Amino acid sequence: MAETHHKPETGTHTTRCYTVGYVSDAKYQPVPAITLKGHWLEETGFATGTPLEVKVLPGCLILTAKESQPEPPAEPEVVTTLKQVCKKLSDRKQRELMDVIQVMAKPQRRTAG
């Protein structure tokens, strides 16, 4: 059986004891709050900035680390500008310009020359 507050061995679990505290809301009313902190969080996959999923059940919270989604590459400024201009054109011109934007937005492959 796992010991309370002892560093777990690989593949085992441990129990940590906390007390629900409170923080004040905008109207200075107490709101229940739980603060989890410690190096053990990072050791178990909850490094700073890790997105979390919280499943809420009666008397039970399950925290799951989510894989962060990579940010899409920044769109070139010219593509952003063309998309804004495109909205002011006729439907046919919009389609033509969007075709050009799609070509410009694709990463270019270098060919040996």
N, C-alpha and C positions, 0 to 999 in steps of 0.2 A: 504494500500500500504506500502511496506517496506521502511524503512528509510535507508539512506546511512550511513554506518559505525556504525550502532547500532547493539548490540548483538541481534540475532534473538531469538524469542520464539520457543519452540519446534514445529517442523513441518512447520515453516514459512521460508521465504527466506529473504536475505538482499542483498544489492548492495554495492560493493566496487569499488572505483575508483582508477585506476592506469594509469600511462603514460608509453608507450613503450620507453625504453631507448636503450642503446647499449653496447656491449662489443667488444673488438678488436679480430679479428681472427689471424691466424698465420702470415698473411702478414700485420698486423696492420691496417686492413680495418674494419670500423664499421659494426657490425652485429646486427640487432634488437634483443632485449632481454627483457624479462619480469621477474621480481622477485616478487614472492608472499611470504609473511612471516607474522606470527602472531599466537597467541595462538588459534585463531579461526580456523586455519587449522586442528589442532588436534581435536578440539571440533566437527568438521564436518566430521571426519573420515580420515583425511590425516596426520597421525602421521609420525614422522621421519622414513624413510625406507619403507613407503608404496609404492608399485608399482602403477604406473599410466597408464591409457590409455588416449590418447589425440585424440579426434575426431576433424578434421579440416574442417570447412565449410567457405565459403566466409564471412568474417567479424565476425566469431564466432568460439570460441574454447570451447570444452566441455571436462572437466577433470573428469575422473571417477576413483575412488579408486578400485584397483583390489585386490582380496584376494591373499595373498602370498602363494606360493606353499611350503609345508614342504619339507625340504631337505631329500633326501633318506638317510637311515642309512649308515654309513661308511662301506665299504666292508673290510672284514678282509684281512690283508696283505697276508696271505697264498693263498687266493682265487685270488687276483690280480696276484701274482707270477705264480700260476698254469695257469691262462688264457694266460699269456705271453709265457710260456713254450708250451702250447697247440698248438700254431700257428706253431711250428717247427716239429710237429708230423704228421704221416700219417692220412688220413681221418678217418680210423677206430679207431685209438688211440685217435684222437681228440674227436670223439663222446663219447668214453668211459670216457675220462677225463672230458668232459663237464657234463656228467651224475653225476660223483663224485662231481664236483664243485657245481652243482645245489643242491645236498643233503647237502653239507657243508654250502652253503649260506643261507639255510632256517633257520629261528629262531627255536631253539630247545624248545620243551615243556617239562617241568619237570613233571614227574609222581611220584605219591606217592609210596614209596617203603617200 
